[in-house]
Amino acid sequence: MTKPSGAAGEEATERLIDEAQDALDRGDGEGAVNLCSEVLDQTPEHPGAWFVLGEAWRDLREPAEAEAAFRSVTRLVPDHAPGWSGLAAALFDLLRFEDARVAALRALRVDPHDSEAYYVRAMLRERRSDWEGAQRDFLRAARLDPIGWPLPAMLSDAMISAVIDEARRALHPTIRSYLDQVPFLIEEVPPEELCRQFDPPAPPGEMLGVFSGPSLVERTGEDPWSQLPATIVLFRRNVQRIAHDREQLIDELRITVLHEVGHFLGLDEDDLEARGLD
C-alpha cells in the first residue's frame, strides 16, 4: 500500500493516533499497541505515537516495553514532561529506583506542574520511609489532577485489624481454627528483595499483601518444611493508594486479606481470580 503524502498523510497519521488513544481509553491496550505500531512502521520518529505506545504498554503491565517507548519520546523531544514522568513510572515498576528518581526530577524541571512526576516521587519517598515528604508530593499530585491522582486514604492499624476480624468471621469455623495459627503482619511497602522473588519481578507499587510459608494442604507430619510458621503480610501504603475513598479502601483491604487467606488454603492465582479475589 502506498503511504499517503503531504497533508493527507499527516491527517491519516493523526487519525490513527487518535484511534489508538480511544482504544486505550476503552481499556484495549493491545488495540492501541497495534495502531501505534502501524503509525511507527510508516513514521518511526513520531513522538506522539511513541508516547501513546508507552501508555499502552503500561496498561498491559509491560514496563520494559513502556520504558523503551518513553525513551524514544524523550530522545525525540527532550522537553516532553509526560514522557519523562511516564518513563519514571516504568522504571519504578522495574525496581530501578534511582533511575526513576532522575526521570521524575527531569519531568519536574521541564514542567513543575507534572502531576504524575510528583506521584512517582511520592512513591519513591515512601520507599525511603520519608512519610512526610511522600504526603507532600501526594498532595501536590492530587491538587494538580485530583481525578488522575487522588490523594491516598489513610488506613490505621485499628481499621486493618477490624477488616481482618471481619474476614475471619466470614470463614468456616474449621478454617478459622487453622488461621488462628497464622499471624497477620503490617508493613508499609514491600521490600525490593521480595518483589524480585517473582518472575517477572512484581511491581513494587502493586503488591498489596503476601503469604509466606507452607499452605494448609502442604502441611504434613513428615516434611520439616511444612512445619515452618506461615505469615500473611499486608502492605499498608499500597492498599491506601489504590482506594479513592474510605468505603473502597475497606473493600480493597478485605479482598486482599481473603486473597492471602486463599493462598494459605492452597488456592493458586487462577482459583482466586475465579472467586473474584484477584
Backbone hydrogen bonds, N-H to C=O, Kabsch-Sander energy under -0.5 kcal/mol:
donor,donor_aa,acceptor,acceptor_aa,energy
8,A,5,S,-0.8
9,G,5,S,-1.1
10,E,6,G,-2.2
11,E,7,A,-2.5
12,A,8,A,-2.2
13,T,9,G,-2.3
14,E,10,E,-2.5
15,R,11,E,-2.1
16,L,12,A,-1.9
17,I,13,T,-2.1
18,D,14,E,-2.4
19,E,15,R,-2.3
20,A,16,L,-2.2
21,Q,17,I,-2.5
22,D,18,D,-2.4
23,A,19,E,-2.4
24,L,20,A,-2.3
25,D,21,Q,-2.4
26,R,22,D,-1.5
27,G,24,L,-1.4
28,D,23,A,-3.0
29,G,27,G,-1.2
32,A,28,D,-1.9
33,V,29,G,-2.3
34,N,30,E,-2.3
35,L,31,G,-2.2
36,C,32,A,-2.5
37,S,33,V,-2.5
38,E,34,N,-1.8
39,V,35,L,-1.8
40,L,36,C,-2.7
41,D,37,S,-1.9
42,Q,38,E,-0.9
42,Q,39,V,-0.8
43,T,39,V,-3.2
46,H,43,T,-1.4
50,W,46,H,-1.9
51,F,47,P,-2.4
52,V,48,G,-2.3
53,L,49,A,-2.2
54,G,50,W,-2.4
55,E,51,F,-2.3
56,A,52,V,-2.3
57,W,53,L,-2.5
58,R,54,G,-2.0
59,D,55,E,-2.2
60,L,56,A,-1.8
61,R,58,R,-1.7
62,E,57,W,-2.7
66,A,62,E,-2.1
67,E,63,P,-2.8
68,A,64,A,-1.9
69,A,65,E,-2.0
70,F,66,A,-2.7
71,R,67,E,-2.4
72,S,68,A,-1.5
73,V,69,A,-1.7
74,T,70,F,-2.5
75,R,71,R,-1.8
76,L,72,S,-2.1
77,V,73,V,-2.9
80,H,77,V,-1.8
81,A,79,D,-1.2
84,W,80,H,-1.8
85,S,81,A,-2.6
86,G,82,P,-2.5
87,L,83,G,-2.1
88,A,84,W,-2.3
89,A,85,S,-2.1
90,A,86,G,-2.2
91,L,87,L,-2.6
92,F,88,A,-2.1
93,D,89,A,-2.0
94,L,90,A,-1.3
95,L,92,F,-1.8
96,R,91,L,-2.6
97,F,95,L,-1.1
100,A,96,R,-2.2
101,R,97,F,-2.3
102,V,98,E,-2.2
103,A,99,D,-2.2
104,A,100,A,-2.5
105,L,101,R,-2.4
106,R,102,V,-2.1
107,A,103,A,-2.1
108,L,104,A,-2.0
109,R,105,L,-2.0
110,V,106,R,-2.0
111,D,107,A,-2.8
114,D,111,D,-1.8
115,S,113,H,-1.0
118,Y,114,D,-1.4
119,Y,115,S,-1.9
120,V,116,E,-2.8
121,R,117,A,-2.4
122,A,118,Y,-2.2
123,M,119,Y,-2.0
124,L,120,V,-2.2
125,R,121,R,-2.3
126,E,122,A,-2.2
127,R,123,M,-1.4
128,R,124,L,-0.7
128,R,125,R,-1.0
129,S,126,E,-1.8
130,D,125,R,-2.6
131,W,129,S,-1.4
134,A,130,D,-2.4
135,Q,131,W,-2.3
136,R,132,E,-2.1
137,D,133,G,-2.1
138,F,134,A,-2.7
139,L,135,Q,-2.4
140,R,136,R,-2.2
141,A,137,D,-2.5
142,A,138,F,-2.5
143,R,139,L,-2.4
144,L,140,R,-2.0
145,D,141,A,-2.5
149,W,145,D,-2.8
153,A,240,Q,-1.1
153,A,243,A,-0.7
160,I,156,S,-2.2
161,S,157,D,-2.7
162,A,158,A,-2.1
163,V,159,M,-2.1
164,I,160,I,-2.5
165,D,161,S,-2.4
166,E,162,A,-2.1
167,A,163,V,-2.7
168,R,164,I,-2.4
169,R,165,D,-2.2
170,A,166,E,-1.0
171,L,168,R,-1.8
176,R,172,H,-2.5
177,S,173,P,-1.9
178,Y,174,T,-1.6
179,L,175,I,-2.7
180,D,176,R,-1.4
181,Q,178,Y,-1.6
182,V,179,L,-2.1
185,L,183,P,-0.5
185,L,232,I,-3.0
187,E,234,L,-2.7
194,L,191,P,-0.6
195,C,191,P,-1.8
196,R,192,E,-2.0
197,Q,194,L,-1.4
198,F,195,C,-1.2
202,A,195,C,-2.1
206,E,203,P,-1.7
207,M,203,P,-0.9
208,L,206,E,-0.6
210,V,233,V,-2.3
212,S,231,T,-2.5
216,L,264,F,-4.4
218,E,215,S,-0.8
219,R,215,S,-0.6
219,R,216,L,-0.9
220,T,218,E,-0.6
226,S,223,D,-0.7
227,Q,224,P,-1.5
228,L,225,W,-1.7
231,T,212,S,-2.3
232,I,183,P,-2.3
233,V,210,V,-2.8
234,L,185,L,-2.7
235,F,208,L,-2.8
236,R,187,E,-2.6
236,R,234,L,-0.9
237,R,188,E,-1.7
238,N,188,E,-0.7
239,V,235,F,-2.0
240,Q,236,R,-2.6
241,R,237,R,-1.7
242,I,238,N,-0.9
242,I,239,V,-0.7
243,A,239,V,-0.5
243,A,240,Q,-0.9
249,L,245,D,-2.5
250,I,246,R,-2.4
251,D,247,E,-2.0
252,E,248,Q,-3.0
253,L,249,L,-2.2
254,R,250,I,-2.4
255,I,251,D,-2.3
256,T,252,E,-2.3
257,V,253,L,-2.7
258,L,254,R,-2.5
259,H,255,I,-2.5
260,E,256,T,-2.3
261,V,257,V,-2.3
262,G,258,L,-2.2
263,H,259,H,-1.5
264,F,260,E,-1.8
265,L,261,V,-1.8
266,G,263,H,-1.3
267,L,262,G,-2.7
272,L,268,D,-2.3
273,E,269,E,-2.6
274,A,270,D,-2.2
275,R,271,D,-1.0
276,G,273,E,-1.8
277,L,272,L,-3.1
